[in-house]
Amino acid sequence: MSEKEKNWNPHAGHRAKLKKRFERDGLGGFEDHNVLEMLLFYAIPRRDTNVIAHALLKRFGSFSRVFEASVEELCQVEGIGENAALLLKTYPAVARRYYSDRFRPGKRLPEYEQMGQDLVFRFAGLKNERAFALFFDNSLCFCGEELLHEGNINSVGFSVRKLCDAAVRFNASYMVLAHNHPRGLPIASSEDLSTSSSLRKFLLQMNVVLIDHFIIGENRFTSLQKQEYKQLRKGFLEKADVLPEEPFNL
């Protein structure tokens, strides 16, 4: 590093060391404030982002809540401007896009724990309730997905017709339903139970099996038909003569 670079940014040496550490070891040994300060390198060129990272954690209480805060709330922290706030808001959205892209046509239905963890990531940072469906063909290979509804924080609903249209469009034989509780535990409500039961019966008339209904909350997941999910996948793979070429691995 040249003397000119050091004079332009007195924190450049520390930044270079932190980047090198990440390149060598990943985030495994990083504290939450280390992760935030490194992310902020790319929006705040000359200030000590370590101090700002600590301020963010103190203001919002946890690493995840920093990313869940609004742009307006983030900008209230000293050192955070609009560019830095928008950068922080980008990361959960990018994570959701990344995990959504992992579901490509032809990927086999993942194991139960893999499916649940993937769905946790796909709902990361959302403040509103969202429901979507994943569709699988008669070989249990992923063939498409549909966002069914995005509602306010206290309720989510969706059009059964929209769901059925998507099932027909993807020529689906199986389906996984998922929705989140942004400010609650991943515990099924009575409405979740009745909706899932009614939907399962309705879909059977279309020769579509509802494999499971996942509920995401507090960075955890649960589902209504865990054993059925596991048994269906295990039974199908045991009797299949030829498995899909590309397994689903996260």
C-alpha positions as CSV (number, residue, x, y, z in Angstrom):
1,M,0.0,0.0,0.0
2,S,1.4,3.4,-1.0
3,E,1.9,6.3,1.3
4,K,-0.6,8.2,-0.8
5,E,-3.3,5.6,-0.2
6,K,-2.6,5.7,3.6
7,N,-3.0,9.4,3.6
8,W,-6.2,9.3,1.6
9,N,-7.7,6.8,4.0
10,P,-6.1,6.3,7.4
11,H,-8.2,3.1,8.0
12,A,-7.0,1.4,4.8
13,G,-4.5,-0.8,6.6
14,H,-7.2,-2.2,8.9
15,R,-9.6,-2.7,6.1
16,A,-7.0,-4.6,4.0
17,K,-6.3,-6.9,7.0
18,L,-10.0,-7.6,7.6
19,K,-10.6,-8.3,3.9
20,K,-7.6,-10.7,3.8
21,R,-8.9,-12.4,6.9
22,F,-12.3,-13.0,5.2
23,E,-10.6,-14.2,2.1
24,R,-8.6,-16.7,4.1
25,D,-11.1,-17.9,6.7
26,G,-14.5,-16.7,5.7
27,L,-16.9,-15.3,8.3
28,G,-16.4,-18.1,10.8
29,G,-14.2,-16.2,13.2
30,F,-16.0,-12.8,12.7
31,E,-18.0,-11.1,15.4
32,D,-21.2,-9.4,14.3
33,H,-19.6,-6.0,14.4
34,N,-16.8,-7.2,12.2
35,V,-19.2,-8.4,9.5
36,L,-21.0,-5.0,9.6
37,E,-17.9,-3.0,9.5
38,M,-16.6,-4.9,6.5
39,L,-19.9,-4.5,4.6
40,L,-19.8,-0.8,5.3
41,F,-16.4,-0.4,3.7
42,Y,-18.1,-0.3,0.3
43,A,-20.4,2.6,1.2
44,I,-18.3,4.7,3.7
45,P,-14.9,5.2,2.2
46,R,-13.0,7.1,4.9
47,R,-14.6,6.8,8.3
48,D,-14.0,4.2,11.0
49,T,-16.8,1.7,10.2
50,N,-16.0,-0.3,13.3
51,V,-17.4,2.5,15.5
52,I,-20.5,2.7,13.2
53,A,-21.0,-1.1,13.3
54,H,-21.1,-1.0,17.1
55,A,-23.5,1.9,17.0
56,L,-25.8,0.0,14.7
57,L,-25.9,-3.1,17.0
58,K,-26.5,-0.9,20.1
59,R,-29.3,0.9,18.4
60,F,-31.2,-2.1,17.0
61,G,-30.2,-4.8,19.4
62,S,-29.0,-7.6,17.1
63,F,-27.3,-8.3,13.8
64,S,-30.5,-9.4,12.1
65,R,-32.5,-6.4,13.3
66,V,-30.0,-4.1,11.7
67,F,-30.9,-5.4,8.3
68,E,-34.6,-5.4,9.2
69,A,-34.6,-1.7,10.1
70,S,-36.0,0.8,7.6
71,V,-33.8,3.1,5.6
72,E,-35.1,6.0,7.7
73,E,-34.3,4.2,10.9
74,L,-30.8,3.3,9.7
75,C,-30.1,6.9,8.7
76,Q,-30.7,8.0,12.3
77,V,-27.5,6.3,13.3
78,E,-24.5,8.6,13.2
79,G,-22.3,7.8,10.2
80,I,-25.0,6.1,8.2
81,G,-26.2,8.0,5.1
82,E,-28.6,7.0,2.4
83,N,-26.1,5.0,0.4
84,A,-25.0,2.9,3.4
85,A,-28.6,2.3,4.5
86,L,-29.5,1.2,1.0
87,L,-26.5,-1.1,0.9
88,L,-27.5,-2.8,4.2
89,K,-31.1,-3.2,2.9
90,T,-29.8,-4.9,-0.2
91,Y,-28.2,-7.9,1.6
92,P,-31.3,-9.7,2.8
93,A,-32.9,-9.1,-0.7
94,V,-29.9,-10.6,-2.4
95,A,-29.9,-13.6,0.0
96,R,-33.6,-14.2,-0.9
97,R,-32.8,-14.0,-4.6
98,Y,-29.8,-16.3,-4.2
99,Y,-31.8,-19.1,-2.4
100,S,-34.7,-18.6,-4.8
101,D,-32.3,-19.3,-7.7
102,R,-31.1,-22.5,-6.1
103,F,-34.5,-24.0,-7.0
104,R,-34.0,-24.7,-10.6
105,P,-36.1,-26.9,-12.9
106,G,-35.0,-30.5,-12.5
107,K,-33.7,-30.2,-8.9
108,R,-35.1,-33.0,-6.8
109,L,-37.2,-32.4,-3.7
110,P,-34.6,-31.8,-0.9
111,E,-34.5,-33.5,2.4
112,Y,-36.8,-32.1,5.0
113,E,-34.2,-30.1,7.0
114,Q,-32.7,-28.7,3.9
115,M,-36.0,-27.5,2.6
116,G,-36.8,-25.9,5.9
117,Q,-33.5,-24.1,6.2
118,D,-33.7,-22.9,2.6
119,L,-37.1,-21.4,3.3
120,V,-35.8,-19.6,6.4
121,F,-33.3,-17.9,4.2
122,R,-35.9,-17.1,1.5
123,F,-38.0,-15.2,4.0
124,A,-35.0,-13.3,5.5
125,G,-35.7,-9.7,6.4
126,L,-39.3,-9.6,5.3
127,K,-41.6,-7.5,7.4
128,N,-44.8,-8.5,5.7
129,E,-46.4,-11.9,5.6
130,R,-45.8,-13.7,2.3
131,A,-47.1,-17.0,1.0
132,F,-45.8,-18.9,-2.0
133,A,-45.9,-22.4,-3.4
134,L,-43.2,-24.7,-4.8
135,F,-44.3,-27.1,-7.5
136,F,-42.8,-30.5,-8.3
137,D,-43.5,-32.9,-11.1
138,N,-44.4,-36.6,-10.9
139,S,-40.7,-37.4,-10.5
140,L,-40.4,-35.0,-7.5
141,C,-38.4,-32.6,-9.5
142,F,-38.9,-28.9,-9.1
143,C,-40.8,-27.4,-12.0
144,G,-41.8,-23.9,-10.8
145,E,-43.0,-21.5,-8.0
146,E,-45.6,-18.9,-7.5
147,L,-45.9,-16.0,-5.2
148,L,-49.5,-16.4,-3.9
149,H,-49.9,-13.3,-1.8
150,E,-48.1,-10.7,0.2
151,G,-50.1,-9.1,3.0
152,N,-49.8,-6.9,6.1
153,I,-48.0,-8.0,9.2
154,N,-51.0,-9.6,10.8
155,S,-52.5,-11.7,8.1
156,V,-51.8,-13.4,4.8
157,G,-54.2,-14.9,2.4
158,F,-54.1,-16.1,-1.2
159,S,-56.2,-16.9,-4.1
160,V,-56.9,-20.6,-4.5
161,R,-57.6,-20.0,-8.1
162,K,-54.2,-18.4,-8.6
163,L,-52.6,-21.5,-6.9
164,C,-54.6,-23.9,-9.1
165,D,-53.7,-22.0,-12.3
166,A,-50.0,-22.2,-11.4
167,A,-50.3,-25.9,-10.7
168,V,-51.8,-26.5,-14.1
169,R,-49.3,-24.2,-15.8
170,F,-46.4,-26.1,-14.3
171,N,-48.1,-29.5,-14.9
172,A,-47.4,-30.2,-11.2
173,S,-48.1,-33.4,-9.3
174,Y,-46.8,-32.2,-5.9
175,M,-46.7,-28.9,-4.1
176,V,-45.1,-27.4,-1.0
177,L,-46.7,-24.4,0.6
178,A,-44.8,-21.8,2.7
179,H,-45.6,-18.7,4.6
180,N,-44.0,-16.6,7.3
181,H,-44.8,-15.0,10.7
182,P,-42.6,-11.9,10.6
183,R,-43.1,-11.0,14.2
184,G,-44.0,-14.3,15.7
185,L,-43.0,-17.9,16.3
186,P,-43.3,-20.6,13.7
187,I,-46.4,-22.0,15.3
188,A,-49.4,-23.0,13.2
189,S,-52.6,-21.0,14.0
190,S,-56.0,-22.6,13.8
191,E,-56.5,-20.7,10.5
192,D,-53.2,-22.3,9.2
193,L,-54.4,-25.7,10.1
194,S,-57.9,-25.3,8.5
195,T,-56.5,-23.7,5.4
196,S,-54.0,-26.5,4.9
197,S,-56.6,-29.2,5.4
198,S,-59.0,-27.6,3.0
199,L,-56.4,-27.0,0.4
200,R,-55.1,-30.6,0.6
201,K,-58.6,-31.9,-0.1
202,F,-59.1,-29.4,-2.9
203,L,-55.8,-30.2,-4.6
204,L,-56.4,-33.9,-4.6
205,Q,-59.3,-33.3,-6.9
206,M,-56.7,-32.0,-9.4
207,N,-54.4,-34.9,-8.7
208,V,-51.9,-32.6,-6.9
209,V,-50.6,-33.7,-3.5
210,L,-49.8,-31.1,-0.9
211,I,-46.6,-32.5,0.5
212,D,-46.3,-30.1,3.4
213,H,-47.0,-26.6,4.7
214,F,-44.0,-24.8,6.2
215,I,-44.3,-21.9,8.6
216,I,-41.3,-19.6,9.1
217,G,-40.7,-17.3,12.1
218,E,-37.8,-16.0,14.3
219,N,-35.3,-17.6,11.9
220,R,-36.8,-21.0,12.5
221,F,-39.2,-23.3,10.8
222,T,-41.9,-25.8,11.5
223,S,-44.4,-27.6,9.3
224,L,-47.7,-29.4,9.5
225,Q,-46.8,-32.7,7.8
226,K,-43.2,-33.4,8.7
227,Q,-43.5,-37.2,8.8
228,E,-45.5,-37.3,5.6
229,Y,-42.8,-35.2,3.8
230,K,-40.1,-37.5,5.0
231,Q,-42.0,-40.7,4.2
232,L,-43.0,-39.5,0.7
233,R,-39.5,-38.6,-0.3
234,K,-37.9,-41.7,1.2
235,G,-40.6,-44.0,-0.3
236,F,-40.3,-42.4,-3.7
237,L,-36.5,-42.6,-3.9
238,E,-36.5,-46.2,-2.7
239,K,-38.8,-47.3,-5.5
240,A,-37.6,-45.1,-8.3
241,D,-35.7,-47.0,-11.0
242,V,-33.9,-43.9,-12.2
243,L,-33.2,-40.9,-10.0
244,P,-33.1,-37.4,-11.4
245,E,-29.5,-36.6,-12.6
246,E,-29.0,-33.6,-10.4
247,P,-29.7,-33.9,-6.7
248,F,-30.7,-30.9,-4.6
249,N,-27.8,-29.9,-2.4
250,L,-27.6,-26.7,-0.4
